[in-house]
């Protein structure tokens, strides 16, 4: 992760803290969707936070203009004939995402003084870090600022709360307390409502400009649970640095947002993120390729397209093994980096390469999804047909 430092301002319900950094409340802050541990086999997803730009760069009002996103559900499967008829641009180009979540996520607690006594109304109400508040006082929440306003105007009256924990909806009642020091009603919560990060585009449909990327969903760093995204924008990214991977310490690509909005994020699920672009990127590595179905995949040589510098993807050699034809989501086969140039630069698979398209026998067959922390030369890939099936939802074209 980028070791940027930020000043933390503790206000009623909306100062920001997350796993790797502390942020200013008044700025719209970032989810990290890197290093999301997914299984006990020490595999990590390899998406990455945006490094060159502060995560506070999310333009809340601009993102609110995006179409409503969908989360979680996997679409209906395409037929083999539909898949074989498709030709897609391989991606390999980096992209950035700025998104707003559904509700607000609790990321910490802050006790305060009321009449000389230390109190925390949120803890007393049974709330925990990782809970997501959907509504308070019968009002659905769309931002941390709304939560602050409702609590400060409550007059200390009990407020019913609907929240989720581990995917289950729950209810409680919180009674805001009056802060001796700040002179306002508070809950003692730190929350956040938005985020930003970078990954790699897996494919682009030449006819519709619909795209898929990452090969896994954007998830909460500690729990691995999919983040429920309300709306999201896609932006261009330039890669300007590499931290080489080592055993026990996954490496990372470092980059920055390089332009304004170029598309919309419309779907976040276990097989990737999906959306539409406003125009075709100019730096795609090849012309559209046919799809390689999972039963065509073979153990042996293949290649990936990924970007290690700037925004121009290059091709690198890999080996495919341990193919699991019945895997419906993200760890369908093992990917081992064999390309000397890639190993010299990155040590293998690093954060930021998630979504890098995999080519075998001239066909687009999948995308990189995970890296093993005890062996950065090795990770996992997803079948491209799994991503395409997961993307089969109505999408509004980017303007």
ChimeraX attribute file (.defattr): number of C-alpha atoms within 10 A of each C-alpha:
attribute: neighborCount
match mode: 1-to-1
recipient: residues
	/A:1	20
	/A:2	14
	/A:3	8
	/A:4	14
	/A:5	11
	/A:6	14
	/A:7	12
	/A:8	15
	/A:9	15
	/A:10	17
	/A:11	20
	/A:12	27
	/A:13	28
	/A:14	29
	/A:15	27
	/A:16	31
	/A:17	23
	/A:18	20
	/A:19	12
	/A:20	13
	/A:21	18
	/A:22	18
	/A:23	24
	/A:24	18
	/A:25	23
	/A:26	15
	/A:27	16
	/A:28	23
	/A:29	29
	/A:30	28
	/A:31	27
	/A:32	26
	/A:33	26
	/A:34	25
	/A:35	24
	/A:36	23
	/A:37	20
	/A:38	17
	/A:39	9
	/A:40	7
	/A:41	10
	/A:42	14
	/A:43	23
	/A:44	23
	/A:45	32
	/A:46	33
	/A:47	31
	/A:48	29
	/A:49	30
	/A:50	32
	/A:51	22
	/A:52	18
	/A:53	16
	/A:54	19
	/A:55	23
	/A:56	19
	/A:57	16
	/A:58	23
	/A:59	16
	/A:60	21
	/A:61	8
	/A:62	12
	/A:63	21
	/A:64	16
	/A:65	12
	/A:66	21
	/A:67	18
	/A:68	16
	/A:69	23
	/A:70	20
	/A:71	17
	/A:72	17
	/A:73	14
	/A:74	21
	/A:75	16
	/A:76	12
	/A:77	15
	/A:78	15
	/A:79	11
	/A:80	10
	/A:81	8
	/A:82	9
	/A:83	18
	/A:84	13
	/A:85	10
	/A:86	14
	/A:87	19
	/A:88	22
	/A:89	23
	/A:90	30
	/A:91	31
	/A:92	32
	/A:93	32
	/A:94	32
	/A:95	27
	/A:96	27
	/A:97	24
	/A:98	27
	/A:99	29
	/A:100	31
	/A:101	21
	/A:102	21
	/A:103	26
	/A:104	27
	/A:105	27
	/A:106	24
	/A:107	20
	/A:108	19
	/A:109	22
	/A:110	20
	/A:111	17
	/A:112	21
	/A:113	15
	/A:114	16
	/A:115	11
	/A:116	10
	/A:117	9
	/A:118	11
	/A:119	21
	/A:120	21
	/A:121	21
	/A:122	24
	/A:123	17
	/A:124	12
	/A:125	15
	/A:126	11
	/A:127	23
	/A:128	15
	/A:129	15
	/A:130	19
	/A:131	20
	/A:132	28
	/A:133	26
	/A:134	21
	/A:135	19
	/A:136	21
	/A:137	18
	/A:138	11
	/A:139	14
	/A:140	16
	/A:141	19
	/A:142	20
	/A:143	22
	/A:144	24
	/A:145	18
	/A:146	17
	/A:147	24
	/A:148	19
	/A:149	13
	/A:150	17
	/A:151	25
	/A:152	20
	/A:153	13
	/A:154	18
	/A:155	14
	/A:156	17
	/A:157	14
	/A:158	14
	/A:159	17
	/A:160	15
	/A:161	20
	/A:162	19
	/A:163	20
	/A:164	17
	/A:165	14
	/A:166	10
	/A:167	11
	/A:168	8
	/A:169	13
	/A:170	14
	/A:171	15
	/A:172	14
	/A:173	18
	/A:174	23
	/A:175	21
	/A:176	25
	/A:177	27
	/A:178	21
	/A:179	21
	/A:180	14
	/A:181	11
	/A:182	12
	/A:183	10
	/A:184	18
	/A:185	25
	/A:186	30
	/A:187	31
	/A:188	25
	/A:189	28
	/A:190	25
	/A:191	30
	/A:192	30
	/A:193	27
	/A:194	31
	/A:195	25
	/A:196	29
	/A:197	29
	/A:198	35
	/A:199	30
	/A:200	32
	/A:201	30
	/A:202	34
	/A:203	31
	/A:204	25
	/A:205	18
	/A:206	16
	/A:207	9
	/A:208	15
	/A:209	21
	/A:210	25
	/A:211	25
	/A:212	29
	/A:213	32
	/A:214	34
	/A:215	37
	/A:216	28
	/A:217	27
	/A:218	27
	/A:219	25
	/A:220	22
	/A:221	20
	/A:222	15
	/A:223	12
	/A:224	17
	/A:225	18
	/A:226	19
	/A:227	22
	/A:228	21
	/A:229	25
	/A:230	25
	/A:231	24
	/A:232	31
	/A:233	29
	/A:234	28
	/A:235	21
	/A:236	20
	/A:237	26
	/A:238	23
	/A:239	25
	/A:240	15
	/A:241	16
	/A:242	18
	/A:243	17
	/A:244	20
	/A:245	24
	/A:246	17
	/A:247	13
	/A:248	12
	/A:249	15
	/A:250	26
	/A:251	24
	/A:252	24
	/A:253	30
	/A:254	24
	/A:255	28
	/A:256	22
	/A:257	25
	/A:258	16
	/A:259	12
	/A:260	11
	/A:261	20
	/A:262	19
	/A:263	24
	/A:264	32
	/A:265	31
	/A:266	29
	/A:267	30
	/A:268	30
	/A:269	25
	/A:270	23
	/A:271	31
	/A:272	29
	/A:273	28
	/A:274	31
	/A:275	26
	/A:276	24
	/A:277	23
	/A:278	16
	/A:279	13
	/A:280	16
	/A:281	13
	/A:282	8
	/A:283	12
	/A:284	20
	/A:285	17
	/A:286	12
	/A:287	10
	/A:288	19
	/A:289	17
	/A:290	17
	/A:291	22
	/A:292	23
	/A:293	18
	/A:294	19
	/A:295	10
	/A:296	11
	/A:297	21
	/A:298	15
	/A:299	13
	/A:300	12
	/A:301	16
	/A:302	23
	/A:303	23
	/A:304	27
	/A:305	29
	/A:306	29
	/A:307	21
	/A:308	25
	/A:309	17
	/A:310	15
	/A:311	22
	/A:312	18
	/A:313	22
	/A:314	16
	/A:315	17
	/A:316	19
	/A:317	18
	/A:318	22
	/A:319	18
	/A:320	22
	/A:321	16
	/A:322	12
	/A:323	21
	/A:324	15
	/A:325	12
	/A:326	8
	/A:327	13
	/A:328	18
	/A:329	19
	/A:330	26
	/A:331	22
	/A:332	23
	/A:333	22
	/A:334	20
	/A:335	32
	/A:336	24
	/A:337	22
	/A:338	18
	/A:339	16
	/A:340	12
	/A:341	12
	/A:342	20
	/A:343	17
	/A:344	10
	/A:345	13
	/A:346	22
	/A:347	22
	/A:348	27
	/A:349	32
	/A:350	30
	/A:351	30
	/A:352	31
	/A:353	33
	/A:354	33
	/A:355	35
	/A:356	31
	/A:357	32
	/A:358	32
	/A:359	25
	/A:360	21
	/A:361	13
	/A:362	13
	/A:363	20
	/A:364	27
	/A:365	25
	/A:366	32
	/A:367	37
	/A:368	33
	/A:369	32
	/A:370	35
	/A:371	31
	/A:372	22
	/A:373	23
	/A:374	15
	/A:375	20
	/A:376	26
	/A:377	25
	/A:378	22
	/A:379	25
	/A:380	26
	/A:381	29
	/A:382	33
	/A:383	30
	/A:384	26
	/A:385	22
	/A:386	25
	/A:387	30
	/A:388	21
	/A:389	18
	/A:390	27
	/A:391	27
	/A:392	15
	/A:393	15
	/A:394	11
	/A:395	20
	/A:396	16
	/A:397	16
	/A:398	22
	/A:399	12
